[in-house]
Amino acid sequence: MKCPVCGQWNRDSNPRCLKCGADLDPEDRFADEQPAWRSRIKDADHGTAYFRMDEQGQSDAEADVRDQLADEMADLKARKSDGSYRLRGMRTSSVYRDASEKGLDITGSAGADAYWQTKDDPAKPNIRFAKAEGPSSKESRTAVVGGERETADWGNSPRTDALWVELDQNAYSWKQRDLNRAEPPMLPRERFWRAFGKASVFAAVLLVLFIAIGSGLGLAGVLGDDGFLGIIHPLNRKDRNSGPSVIITASMMNDLAAHTIQIPGEDGQEIFIRELYSNYVVVDGYATIQVQDHVWYDSLESVTEPTMLITLTPYLKASNGQQTPMEPITYEIEIPLSPVTMVTPDSLRTTVASTMYTMEFVVRPGSVVKMNGKDISDTVNYETGVVSYNATVQPIGDNVFTLTCRSQYCRDNTLNIVLYREPQEIPLDLAADTYTSTTVKHLLISCTTLPGATVDVLSPFTDLDITNLATTGEFSFYATFDHYGDNVVTIQSSYPGKKTSTIQYTIYYVANVDDYTRSAWGLDAAGYSELAGNIAVRSARSQVYVVMGICHEIISDKPQIAVFYTSSDGKSQPVVVRNHTRTVWKQGSYYRIYADASGTYNSMPQLEARYCYDH
């Protein structure tokens, strides 16, 4: 508010001007709170209107209900602000009148800090007082009444004390008591001091020490921050051990594991966390910090431990920028393991009989994958996460391959796969480009062995070529596949005076989709009965059937084996199907599957699925 005499701007709560001491009448403060020019520049009412036109061309306008709602909300906000403004003035006026009735002079003073005081008006426990800072401030004494802090300050002036009143944190007023007319309120320590006098200090100290020893309190507790007299009034000394402690809870943040840390403090305080380079404000008694767990180990080169100990270093930040260290906060986080699924081989130790062996794994797309220290992440399928590696297996016994996978937000997962190949006296190897799967019935196989050795092909074959066997040790033939699925090619090499070498190589054979599905038989009532009655014959011939139905039950996940009902109502004619396709079946879903007969499973026909389609 502006002083009408000297023009000095003052607080609305000040009854007198801080510069010249002129009266600032609180009754007239809000008379002209709304300038006349404000109403003249009010926006014109031009709300939105909707026009409707019928078939005859007649139109009518209708106002937008949202305009009416917006006007009501604006009016409510204005009335709310006006009421708060006037209520604040009424509170200030009440303090002014209360001081006048008690014979108190109202003066102003700048530069005050807030303290609690409830002596003058016990009916108003929320009144705040503050001492007037300045060269006249000589002594400050504090006591606690009813759990709240009260302060009385006595300046160099022998007969006055300055206090600042706050009502409900809204209305403020300064009041100064003339101690020639009224005795200032005495605090508990003041009464204690006047009762015993300065000559009784030694006796008081002895009394305090006696009480402290009898209560089991150490000397440090007696001579703490609140002074030796704090024991006389125990509520005046804050027990640091009984205050709120840091709260740490596990939580989720953006669907990822996190922890929430709540640090106790006074509202408005600012706490700086050194490790996070961030400031956090105390609200409702706590500064709340939520941080995802992966933040702590993402930047590390290698993470193998399942847990990690995290330490936060908080600092209490003052308004002048000074930082006071607080107690460190320590908690433990769990680090999930990077997911890796082995497809081939199906165990960590496998016996192989060929130079080339294809290993296949499924990882999370985007993972960093290394094989024996070499980065092969570029071979990871970005949609399915499938990664293949062609391993060269030497005839030396154990061939160890170390796979390391690091997925996002996870720790390293390491697998040691051992491919055992029996040591050979006679070298016998397949060509490095030999296929592991094919859609043709006859596949060319090229091999090398010791020049002059004798070779035998023990699996179905045609057109054996040993033209260069005696000179270079090279020979070739066409492997013939007599059934769908895995076909084992077996080759032996013999030489006088040496142990015979044998290799076995598995090749997955299935006809292309056009030829395979063209030969499929249906599984209606007649087809199912024929399959169940002639399962041995149909399995020997690898007869193809089309299975259409709902996945009723998943028997196994690796390999995936499921039961399907092939009847029209989906309640009978069960068949057991082994999944060799890329589709992962789900129970209750409908599929159209092309599969060939392979035997029985619990008295039900069993088929091997080669192609699958969702519906």
Stockholm file with secondary structure:
# STOCKHOLM 1.0

chainA/1-615         MKCPVCGQWNRDSNPRCLKCGADLDPEDRFADEQPAWRSRIKDADHGTAYFRMDEQGQSDAEADVRDQLADEMADLKARKSDGSYRLRGMRTSSVYRDASEKGLDITGSAGADAYWQTKDDPAKPNIRFAKAEGPSSKESRTAVVGGERETADWGNSPRTDALWVELDQNAYSWKQRDLNRAEPPMLPRERFWRAFGKASVFAAVLLVLFIAIGSGLGLAGVLGDDGFLGIIHPLNRKDRNSGPSVIITASMMNDLAAHTIQIPGEDGQEIFIRELYSNYVVVDGYATIQVQDHVWYDSLESVTEPTMLITLTPYLKASNGQQTPMEPITYEIEIPLSPVTMVTPDSLRTTVASTMYTMEFVVRPGSVVKMNGKDISDTVNYETGVVSYNATVQPIGDNVFTLTCRSQYCRDNTLNIVLYREPQEIPLDLAADTYTSTTVKHLLISCTTLPGATVDVLSPFTDLDITNLATTGEFSFYATFDHYGDNVVTIQSSYPGKKTSTIQYTIYYVANVDDYTRSAWGLDAAGYSELAGNIAVRSARSQVYVVMGICHEIISDKPQIAVFYTSSDGKSQPVVVRNHTRTVWKQGSYYRIYADASGTYNSMPQLEARYCYDH
#=GR chainA/1-615 SS CBCTTTCCBCCTTCSBCTTTCCBCCGGGTTTTCSCHHHHHTCCCCCCCEEEEECTTSCEEEEECHHHHHHHHHHHHHHHHHHHHHHHHHHHHHHHHHHHHHTTCBCCCCCCEEEEECCSSCTTCTTCEEEEECSTTEEEEEEEEETTEEEEEEEESSTTEEEEEEEETTTEEEEEEEETTTSCCCCCHHHHHHHHHCGGGHHHHHHHHHHHHHHTTCCHHHHTSTTCGGGGTSGGGSCCGGGSCCCEEEEEEETTEEEEEEEEECCTTCEEEETTTTEEEECBTTEEEEEEEGGGGTTTCSCCCCSEEEEEECEEEECTTSCEEECCCEEEEEECCBCCEEEEESSSSEEECCSSEEEEEEEECTTCEEEETTEECGGGSCTTTCEEEEEEECCSSEEEEEEEEEECTTSBCEEEEEEEEECCCSSCEEECTTCCSEESSSEEEEEEEECTTCEEEECSSEEEEECTTTTTTCEEEEEEECCSSEEEEEEEEEECTTSCCEEEEEEEEECCCHHHHHHTCBCCSHHHHHHHHHTHHHHHHTTCEEEEEEEEEEEEEETTEEEEEECSTTSSSCEEEEEECSSCCCCTTCEEEEEEEEEEEETTEEEEEEEEEEEC
#=GC SS_cons         CBCTTTCCBCCTTCSBCTTTCCBCCGGGTTTTCSCHHHHHTCCCCCCCEEEEECTTSCEEEEECHHHHHHHHHHHHHHHHHHHHHHHHHHHHHHHHHHHHHTTCBCCCCCCEEEEECCSSCTTCTTCEEEEECSTTEEEEEEEEETTEEEEEEEESSTTEEEEEEEETTTEEEEEEEETTTSCCCCCHHHHHHHHHCGGGHHHHHHHHHHHHHHTTCCHHHHTSTTCGGGGTSGGGSCCGGGSCCCEEEEEEETTEEEEEEEEECCTTCEEEETTTTEEEECBTTEEEEEEEGGGGTTTCSCCCCSEEEEEECEEEECTTSCEEECCCEEEEEECCBCCEEEEESSSSEEECCSSEEEEEEEECTTCEEEETTEECGGGSCTTTCEEEEEEECCSSEEEEEEEEEECTTSBCEEEEEEEEECCCSSCEEECTTCCSEESSSEEEEEEEECTTCEEEECSSEEEEECTTTTTTCEEEEEEECCSSEEEEEEEEEECTTSCCEEEEEEEEECCCHHHHHHTCBCCSHHHHHHHHHTHHHHHHTTCEEEEEEEEEEEEEETTEEEEEECSTTSSSCEEEEEECSSCCCCTTCEEEEEEEEEEEETTEEEEEEEEEEEC
//
